[in-house]
Amino acid sequence: MFDLILACIIGVFGGAITGLIPGIHVNTAGAFVFSASPFLSYSYSPEVLAVFLLSMSISHALLEFIPSMFLGVPDEGTVLSVMPGHYLLLQGRGKEAIRLVSIGGFGAMVVTIILLPVFMVGLPVLYCFLKPFIWIILSGTVVYMLYRLSRDLKSLIWSSILFLFSGIMGWTALNSPLSSSVSLLCIFSGLFGVSTLLYSLSENSVMPKQKEKQVLELDEDILRGIFAGGIAGSILGFLPGMGPAQGSILAQELSGASDMGKEREGFLVAMSGVNTSDALFSLIAIYIIGNPRSGIAVYINQLLQGLDFNHLIIMIFSAITAVSISLVLCIKLGDWFGHSMQKINYEKMSWFVIFFMSFLVVLFGVMEGANLIFILLIYITSITMGLLPHYLNINKSHLMGVLIMPAIVVYTGIF
């Protein structure tokens, strides 16, 4: 028991480190641990290593929102949080934003665990029924979201064009010789990170003083966001072809929140809930349908040689412990970031982050031996496409076609 608790605590701090460093995916860190497992198994049981990996993935899922908000450096799980998070930051509400994602992640994890018996009974039936229709569900969701988030015919046309072209770019990049990690780093850095920072610089945005006292009330919107995040994250970790993009859309609909206007708070809560609950439920999918739904879940499944009921109980208690510690870490580190950022020149910091992300894109490309011209072409195209929604005054969420369209194409069975 002591070894399991210690593994959980160490995993949380490991996930905090990987979550705060831009460009590092939790699956990459997990791969190192898994590759070393033959040697680690001499000293530690498979259950200890599994708890470490699960705790690391949960902590990473929560802590990665900090660089996403304060530095504008997103990845697949936090990409849609950049817009509302950056908005609150520029209002001096950065600490409030961090508390929103902290509460969202913790609350959604609790919701997921409470509803686990319902999921275990209902989702296997739902899985068998929906699997052939995934592409139809995704297509219908896209059409609805294009309509719902468009003000008029002109914005609907531009939204559709951006969705289509971002989807083509995503299909091209993800089917190129590049690894998916390098492709996604390149695409998300351009579409949502660098483009947002460049637009802020063009508007002469400055980092305002962050409010010291944060009064956060658990109103109906936040509670609805917590519940929606838990439900969407569970479905996300269960159904094939569902990623953070699709999960965030589902969470939006369940919560009634938006990344625009007064509903930003509920949207951030739901997004965080999707990310965190998915970390657990993608593992629970092993027990329910015998199929892991994430890289970390694959590693844990290999270590444990399958997930039985005793393993499930250990994983649930580890998840509660990990998300509780991560909640405190996220708030404390988020407050530190908010305080430190006030002492930094926002313009210089923005340019530093832009150059740093560009350096990472090139560095990971070189390490993989990829064609740098191809990488730079995708990167520049992503930045250009990411700037368009700002000047066209349309919702930037439509750029998630970069992941949704390839998923639709794959599940049609055409390719």
C-alpha positions in Angstrom: 0.0 0.0 0.0 2.8 2.4 0.9 4.5 1.7 -2.5 1.2 2.5 -4.3 0.7 5.8 -2.5 4.3 6.8 -3.1 4.0 5.8 -6.8 0.9 8.0 -7.0 2.6 11.0 -5.5 5.7 10.7 -7.6 3.5 10.2 -10.7 1.6 13.4 -10.0 4.8 15.4 -9.8 6.1 13.7 -12.9 3.0 14.7 -14.7 3.3 18.3 -13.4 6.7 18.5 -15.0 5.6 17.1 -18.4 2.4 19.2 -18.3 4.3 22.5 -17.7 6.9 21.9 -20.5 5.5 22.8 -23.9 5.9 20.2 -26.6 6.1 17.1 -24.3 3.2 14.7 -24.6 2.4 12.4 -21.6 2.5 9.4 -24.0 6.1 10.2 -24.7 7.0 10.2 -21.0 5.0 7.1 -20.6 6.9 5.3 -23.4 10.2 5.9 -21.5 8.7 4.3 -18.3 7.2 1.4 -20.2 10.4 0.7 -22.1 12.3 0.6 -18.8 9.7 -1.6 -17.2 11.7 -4.9 -17.6 14.4 -3.4 -15.4 12.0 -1.6 -13.0 10.0 -4.8 -12.5 12.8 -6.3 -10.5 12.1 -3.7 -7.8 8.5 -2.7 -8.3 5.3 -4.6 -9.0 3.3 -4.0 -12.2 0.6 -2.4 -10.1 3.0 0.2 -8.8 4.2 1.1 -12.3 0.6 1.2 -13.5 -0.4 3.6 -10.7 2.6 5.8 -11.5 1.5 6.0 -15.2 -2.1 6.7 -14.4 -1.2 9.4 -11.8 1.2 11.0 -14.3 -1.4 11.2 -17.0 -4.1 12.7 -14.7 -1.7 15.3 -13.4 -0.5 16.1 -16.9 -4.1 16.5 -18.1 -4.8 19.2 -15.5 -1.4 21.0 -15.3 -1.0 21.4 -19.1 -3.7 24.1 -19.0 -1.2 26.4 -17.3 1.1 26.9 -20.3 -1.9 26.8 -22.6 -3.4 29.8 -20.9 -0.4 31.9 -19.8 1.8 31.2 -22.8 -0.7 30.4 -25.5 1.0 27.1 -26.2 -1.7 24.4 -26.7 -1.7 20.8 -27.5 -4.5 18.4 -28.6 -6.1 18.3 -25.1 -6.1 22.1 -24.3 -6.2 23.6 -27.7 -9.8 25.0 -27.5 -9.1 26.5 -24.0 -6.6 29.0 -25.5 -9.3 31.4 -26.7 -11.5 31.7 -23.5 -8.4 31.3 -21.3 -6.4 34.0 -23.1 -9.5 36.3 -22.9 -9.8 35.9 -19.1 -6.0 36.4 -18.8 -6.2 39.7 -20.6 -9.0 40.8 -18.3 -6.7 40.2 -15.3 -8.6 37.0 -14.4 -5.8 34.4 -15.1 -6.0 33.0 -11.5 -9.7 32.6 -11.8 -9.3 30.7 -15.1 -6.8 28.3 -13.4 -9.3 27.7 -10.6 -12.0 27.0 -13.1 -10.0 24.3 -14.9 -8.9 22.9 -11.5 -12.4 22.6 -10.3 -13.6 21.2 -13.7 -10.9 18.5 -13.7 -11.6 17.4 -10.1 -15.4 17.6 -10.4 -15.5 15.7 -13.6 -13.3 12.9 -12.2 -15.8 12.6 -9.3 -18.7 12.5 -11.6 -17.1 9.8 -13.8 -16.4 7.6 -10.8 -19.9 8.1 -9.3 -21.6 7.2 -12.6 -19.2 4.3 -13.4 -21.8 1.6 -12.5 -24.2 3.2 -15.0 -21.5 3.3 -17.7 -20.5 -0.3 -17.1 -24.0 -1.4 -17.7 -25.0 0.9 -20.5 -21.9 1.7 -22.6 -21.1 -1.8 -23.9 -24.6 -1.9 -25.5 -24.2 1.7 -26.8 -20.7 0.8 -28.1 -22.0 -2.1 -30.2 -24.8 -0.1 -31.6 -22.9 3.1 -32.4 -19.6 1.8 -33.7 -20.8 1.5 -37.4 -22.3 5.0 -37.2 -19.4 7.0 -35.7 -18.7 8.9 -39.0 -22.4 9.8 -39.2 -22.5 11.1 -35.6 -19.3 13.2 -36.2 -20.7 14.6 -39.5 -24.0 15.5 -37.9 -22.2 17.2 -35.0 -20.0 19.2 -37.4 -23.0 20.4 -39.4 -24.9 21.4 -36.2 -21.9 23.3 -34.8 -21.2 25.1 -38.0 -24.8 26.3 -37.9 -25.0 27.0 -34.2 -21.8 29.1 -34.0 -22.5 31.2 -37.2 -24.1 34.6 -37.0 -25.3 34.8 -40.6 -24.8 33.2 -44.0 -21.4 34.9 -44.6 -19.9 33.6 -41.4 -21.4 30.1 -42.1 -19.7 30.0 -45.5 -16.3 31.2 -44.1 -16.6 28.7 -41.1 -17.3 25.9 -43.6 -14.4 26.8 -45.7 -12.0 27.0 -42.8 -13.3 23.7 -41.5 -12.8 22.1 -44.9 -9.3 23.4 -45.5 -8.1 22.7 -42.0 -9.4 19.1 -42.4 -7.5 18.8 -45.7 -4.3 20.0 -44.0 -4.9 17.6 -41.1 -5.4 14.6 -43.4 -2.3 15.5 -45.4 -0.1 15.9 -42.3 -1.4 12.9 -40.5 -0.9 10.7 -43.5 2.6 12.0 -44.3 5.8 10.2 -43.2 5.9 12.5 -40.1 5.0 11.0 -36.8 1.6 12.1 -35.4 3.3 13.8 -32.4 5.4 16.0 -34.7 2.5 16.7 -37.0 0.2 17.7 -34.2 2.9 19.9 -32.5 3.4 21.7 -35.8 -0.3 22.1 -36.5 -1.6 23.1 -33.1 1.3 25.5 -32.5 0.4 27.3 -35.7 -3.4 27.2 -35.6 -3.9 28.1 -32.0 -0.7 29.1 -30.3 1.5 31.3 -32.5 -1.4 32.7 -34.5 -3.1 33.9 -31.3 0.0 35.5 -30.0 0.7 37.3 -33.3 -2.8 38.6 -33.3 -2.4 39.9 -29.8 0.8 41.6 -30.8 -0.9 43.2 -33.8 -3.6 44.6 -31.5 -1.0 45.9 -29.1 -2.3 43.7 -26.3 -0.6 44.1 -22.9 -0.6 41.8 -19.9 -2.8 43.5 -17.4 -2.2 43.2 -13.7 -3.8 40.0 -12.5 -6.4 40.3 -9.8 -5.1 39.1 -6.4 -8.4 38.0 -4.9 -10.4 35.5 -6.8 -14.0 35.1 -5.8 -15.3 31.9 -7.5 -18.9 30.9 -7.0 -20.1 27.4 -8.0 -23.1 28.6 -10.0 -25.3 26.6 -12.3 -23.1 27.1 -15.4 -20.0 25.8 -13.6 -21.9 22.8 -12.1 -23.3 22.0 -15.5 -19.8 22.2 -17.0 -18.5 19.8 -14.4 -21.2 17.3 -15.2 -20.8 17.7 -19.0 -17.1 17.3 -18.8 -17.4 14.0 -16.8 -19.9 12.6 -19.2 -18.2 13.7 -22.4 -14.7 12.6 -21.1 -16.1 9.1 -20.4 -17.7 8.8 -23.9 -14.5 10.2 -25.3 -12.5 7.5 -23.6 -14.9 4.8 -24.8 -15.8 5.3 -28.4 -13.3 4.8 -31.3 -12.4 7.9 -33.4 -13.2 10.3 -30.6 -10.5 12.7 -29.6 -10.4 15.9 -27.5 -11.9 17.9 -30.4 -15.0 15.7 -30.5 -15.2 15.5 -26.7 -15.1 19.3 -26.4 -18.0 19.6 -28.9 -20.0 17.1 -26.9 -19.2 18.8 -23.6 -20.3 22.2 -25.1 -23.7 20.7 -26.1 -24.2 18.9 -22.8 -23.4 22.1 -20.8 -24.8 24.7 -23.1 -21.6 26.6 -22.7 -19.6 28.4 -25.4 -16.0 29.7 -25.8 -17.5 33.1 -26.5 -19.3 35.6 -24.3 -20.4 35.1 -20.7 -20.3 31.3 -21.0 -16.5 31.1 -21.2 -16.3 30.0 -17.6 -18.5 27.0 -18.1 -16.6 26.2 -21.3 -13.3 26.1 -19.5 -14.7 23.9 -16.7 -16.1 21.5 -19.3 -12.9 21.4 -21.3 -10.8 20.6 -18.2 -13.3 17.9 -17.2 -13.1 16.2 -20.7 -9.3 16.1 -20.5 -9.1 14.7 -16.9 -12.0 12.2 -16.9 -10.7 10.9 -20.3 -7.4 10.0 -18.6 -9.2 7.6 -16.3 -12.0 6.3 -18.5 -9.7 5.4 -21.4 -8.1 3.0 -18.9 -11.5 1.8 -17.6 -12.4 0.9 -21.2 -10.0 -2.0 -20.8 -12.2 -3.5 -18.1 -15.5 -2.8 -19.9 -14.7 -3.8 -23.5 -11.1 -5.1 -23.2 -9.7 -2.3 -25.4 -7.5 0.5 -24.2 -8.2 4.0 -25.6 -5.0 5.9 -25.0 -1.2 5.4 -25.1 -1.0 5.3 -21.3 -3.9 2.9 -21.2 -2.0 0.6 -23.6 1.1 0.7 -21.5 -0.9 -0.1 -18.3 -2.7 -2.9 -20.1 0.6 -4.5 -21.1 2.0 -4.2 -17.6 -1.0 -5.7 -15.9 -1.8 -8.2 -18.6 -5.4 -7.1 -18.6 -7.5 -5.2 -16.0 -9.4 -7.2 -13.4 -11.8 -5.9 -10.7 -9.1 -5.6 -8.1 -7.0 -3.5 -10.5 -10.0 -1.4 -11.3 -10.5 -0.5 -7.6 -6.8 0.4 -7.2 -6.9 2.6 -10.3 -10.1 4.4 -9.1 -8.6 5.2 -5.7 -5.3 6.2 -7.3 -7.2 8.5 -9.7 -9.0 10.3 -6.8 -5.7 10.7 -4.9 -3.9 12.0 -8.0 -6.6 14.5 -9.1 -6.8 15.8 -5.5 -3.1 16.5 -5.3 -3.1 17.9 -8.8 -5.9 20.3 -7.9 -3.7 21.9 -5.3 -0.7 21.9 -7.5 -2.6 23.5 -10.4 -3.9 26.3 -8.2 -0.5 27.0 -6.5 1.5 26.8 -9.7 -1.2 28.8 -11.6 -1.0 31.6 -9.0 2.8 31.6 -9.2 2.6 31.9 -13.0 0.0 34.7 -12.7 2.2 36.6 -10.3 5.4 36.1 -12.2 3.9 37.0 -15.6 3.1 40.5 -14.3 6.8 41.3 -14.0 7.5 40.3 -17.6 7.1 42.5 -20.7 4.2 40.9 -22.5 5.4 41.8 -26.0 8.9 40.4 -25.3 7.4 37.3 -23.7 5.1 36.7 -26.7 7.9 36.9 -29.1 10.0 34.6 -27.0 7.2 32.0 -26.9 6.8 32.4 -30.7 10.5 31.7 -31.3 10.6 29.0 -28.7 7.6 27.1 -30.3 9.2 27.5 -33.8 12.4 26.2 -32.4 10.7 23.1 -31.0 8.9 22.4 -34.2 12.3 22.5 -36.1 14.1 20.6 -33.3 11.6 17.7 -33.2 11.6 17.6 -37.0 15.3 17.3 -37.1 15.4 14.6 -34.4 12.9 12.6 -36.5 15.0 13.2 -39.7 11.9 14.7 -41.4 11.8 17.0 -44.4 12.2 20.5 -42.9 10.7 22.2 -45.9 7.6 20.1 -45.6 7.4 20.8 -41.8 7.9 24.6 -42.3 5.2 24.5 -45.0 2.7 23.0 -42.7 3.7 25.3 -39.8 3.4 28.5 -41.9 0.1 27.3 -43.4 -1.2 26.6 -39.9 -0.2 30.1 -38.6 -1.8 31.7 -41.6 -5.0 29.7 -41.3 -5.0 30.4 -37.5 -5.0 34.1 -38.1 -8.0 34.1 -40.4 -10.8 33.6 -37.7 -9.5 36.7 -35.8 -9.9 38.9 -38.9 -13.1 37.3 -40.2 -14.7 37.4 -36.7 -15.7 33.8 -36.7 -15.3 31.1 -34.1 -11.8 29.5 -34.1 -13.2 26.2 -32.9 -14.0 25.4 -36.6 -10.3 24.9 -37.1 -10.6 21.6 -35.2 -11.6 20.2 -38.6 -7.9 19.3 -38.7 -8.7 16.3 -36.5 -12.4 15.8 -37.0 -12.4 15.4 -40.8 -9.6 12.8 -40.9 -11.6 10.8 -38.2 -14.8 11.1 -40.4 -12.9 9.9 -43.5 -11.3 6.9 -41.6 -14.6 5.7 -40.1 -16.5 5.9 -43.4 -14.2 3.0 -44.5 -13.4 4.7 -47.8 -9.7 4.8 -47.0 
